[in-house]
Amino acid sequence: MTIKLHCFGESGHSYKAALALEMAGLEWKPVFIDFFEGETRGDAYRRDVNEMGEAPVLVDGDTRLSQSAVIQGYLSEKTGRFGGRDAAEAREILRWQFWDNHKLSSQAGMLRFLMNFLPEEKRPAEVIDFTKNRLTAAYNVLDAHLAGRDWIVGEAPSNADLTCCGYLYYPEPFGFDRAEWPNIDAWLTRLSDQPRWKSPYDLMPRAWRAAD
Amino acid sequence: MTIKLHCFGESGHSYKAALALEMAGLEWKPVFIDFFEGETRGDAYRRDVNEMGEAPVLVDGDTRLSQSAVIQGYLSEKTGRFGGRDAAEAREILRWQFWDNHKLSSQAGMLRFLMNFLPEEKRPAEVIDFTKNRLTAAYNVLDAHLAGRDWIVGEAPSNADLTCCGYLYYPEPFGFDRAEWPNIDAWLTRLSDQPRWKSPYDLMPRAWRAAD
């Protein structure tokens, strides 16, 4: 049975799950979420799809999961891919996934939303500057970690890489310039050179009308 | 050998790990972090303790772990406590831990810092209001989930509970009033009635000088 992923192109959290599905070679299809029309915030979505009101949500037969890292872990159990070689690597992967959810993707996703998908007159300047500063600290941590390393954990791409890259391939401006972070830049190139890698908008349908 | 937890009282992320250690009945001791003097932001801490520059860090023999949810998972493997009854419960626990790190504790911790541990003239009003609004959405999700449930996952306290409560027992004001969220309020009471439960400042030494 084909795996379904409730998602939309602009969601970097969805991208993490979509990229894991695609790079593992699984058969899957996106179920489009009309995010900018409020679908995830509606009662029907909370009742029938995800009480957290978030994307992505994976449906595989009777299994329904949300949170991209939980989805990635489930797919690793299914395929043996991207989950690390042993318990220590698995814990290290999880450690970077939690760091990402707290310090990197959560902030980058919010900032990109505020800077691109809100009307200009509604963009909160102080929040934008504050979040940019927090993200600079996060980029510093990741760039320092990647010095002398090909991948975030171990000797091969893992869910740690497929998580931390979540927002970093998007074209919309949110204060992230790859050229300023040479180790992150080289790592993103290494990852996008992998077999079956695709960019977010090549994997999932876009929800932002202005993109039509 | 006694387990060590690098931590400080004001850190709700540290509290999640300390509470799991204490409620599982493990022998452990806190290693004090002088947070407000910048210890976690210094080069020595990043080099010797945690490259992410964060608390808590657990040291158990040769094992060194950061990220409270990873620490909790490790302790569950060690003790059989709080990790859920099966793979489905374990995934559901992890799902709430990720949700918490993205939407609840990360925001509550930052907001409490801004409202209490920054000098009044440096408190960013727009960021504070913005974060309060985001947290209201998170409290709504948790309160709705707890309607008719004793615990976040399954029929017993789990790491999901020990995670989501991370900042909710602190006395400092950050816009959270238990009385406004009846299901959260009842759940916090249920949890604090459990054997071996302790409040954050009874488990870990405080770092905030004004508290002396």
Boltz contact constraints between the chains, C-beta under 6 A:
constraints:
  - contact:
      token1: [A, 52]
      token2: [B, 99]
      max_distance: 6.0
  - contact:
      token1: [A, 52]
      token2: [B, 141]
      max_distance: 6.0
  - contact:
      token1: [A, 67]
      token2: [B, 95]
      max_distance: 6.0
  - contact:
      token1: [A, 67]
      token2: [B, 98]
      max_distance: 6.0
  - contact:
      token1: [A, 69]
      token2: [B, 98]
      max_distance: 6.0
  - contact:
      token1: [A, 70]
      token2: [B, 91]
      max_distance: 6.0
  - contact:
      token1: [A, 70]
      token2: [B, 94]
      max_distance: 6.0
  - contact:
      token1: [A, 70]
      token2: [B, 95]
      max_distance: 6.0
  - contact:
      token1: [A, 91]
      token2: [B, 70]
      max_distance: 6.0
  - contact:
      token1: [A, 94]
      token2: [B, 70]
      max_distance: 6.0
  - contact:
      token1: [A, 95]
      token2: [B, 67]
      max_distance: 6.0
  - contact:
      token1: [A, 95]
      token2: [B, 70]
      max_distance: 6.0
  - contact:
      token1: [A, 98]
      token2: [B, 67]
      max_distance: 6.0
  - contact:
      token1: [A, 98]
      token2: [B, 69]
      max_distance: 6.0
  - contact:
      token1: [A, 98]
      token2: [B, 101]
      max_distance: 6.0
  - contact:
      token1: [A, 99]
      token2: [B, 52]
      max_distance: 6.0
  - contact:
      token1: [A, 101]
      token2: [B, 98]
      max_distance: 6.0
  - contact:
      token1: [A, 101]
      token2: [B, 101]
      max_distance: 6.0
  - contact:
      token1: [A, 101]
      token2: [B, 102]
      max_distance: 6.0
  - contact:
      token1: [A, 102]
      token2: [B, 101]
      max_distance: 6.0
  - contact:
      token1: [A, 102]
      token2: [B, 106]
      max_distance: 6.0
  - contact:
      token1: [A, 106]
      token2: [B, 102]
      max_distance: 6.0
  - contact:
      token1: [A, 124]
      token2: [B, 126]
      max_distance: 6.0
  - contact:
      token1: [A, 124]
      token2: [B, 130]
      max_distance: 6.0
  - contact:
      token1: [A, 126]
      token2: [B, 124]
      max_distance: 6.0
  - contact:
      token1: [A, 126]
      token2: [B, 126]
      max_distance: 6.0
  - contact:
      token1: [A, 126]
      token2: [B, 127]
      max_distance: 6.0
  - contact:
      token1: [A, 127]
      token2: [B, 126]
      max_distance: 6.0
  - contact:
      token1: [A, 127]
      token2: [B, 127]
      max_distance: 6.0
  - contact:
      token1: [A, 127]
      token2: [B, 130]
      max_distance: 6.0
  - contact:
      token1: [A, 130]
      token2: [B, 124]
      max_distance: 6.0
  - contact:
      token1: [A, 130]
      token2: [B, 127]
      max_distance: 6.0
  - contact:
      token1: [A, 141]
      token2: [B, 52]
      max_distance: 6.0
  - contact:
      token1: [A, 145]
      token2: [B, 51]
      max_distance: 6.0
